């Protein structure tokens, strides 16, 4: 049996087929700017692949707070037209197939727990670091959505009296603060590179980033108490990230002497492919 896979992104929709525990026939298309074209693009793709594969259904990864029982993508995202109506029945009617949709961060977490860096673990916290900070909570192998679909929305947490984790814990924000004070236009990656040359201000900016992320991880360890943390998002590809966070975690552990359980922090394995693998896991869990 085969499953159609769709990853809805703000600029690109990624497509693929799940067959024999792997993704084949991958492709991508620019994300349409309206609902009618969105429906047309996906429906034509499903019709095309049904001529080649015996599809069981369609698994979708989406931004927003996905209310699976209601078949609604709640909340908001860069793709405003997919939100707050019963989109699952609409897609099922057009595709002629069952459809299961899950939030993109939750999908990535499911991929890592099923066959990735957290394979075999039941309780995992997944942190996605991009423009903001999001994530997912896996408890007993299942996504913990929360009563208001806010499970994993770690970016809302306060890390100081006034700043949230999303405002202080990303390379994007780090670059903004650095550029404001230095009158530059550096990217986050360029600040990482500058710190590597010994620039003290860049190193200080990075240390602040590491501290915010380590503090967030420490607090989650002593509230959710997962078996491990998995970090995803574009920044996870930077080789300096994990050692920096590990050192900051050690500093916190030394400061809080009563704490005896050190967080186990790992980098995601599947990276950009996680959002295509995860919908397959969610589909089978839901169906």
Order of alpha helices (4+ residues) and beta strands (2+ residues): beta-beta-beta-alpha-beta-beta-beta-alpha-beta-alpha-beta-beta-beta-alpha-alpha-alpha-alpha-beta-alpha-beta-alpha
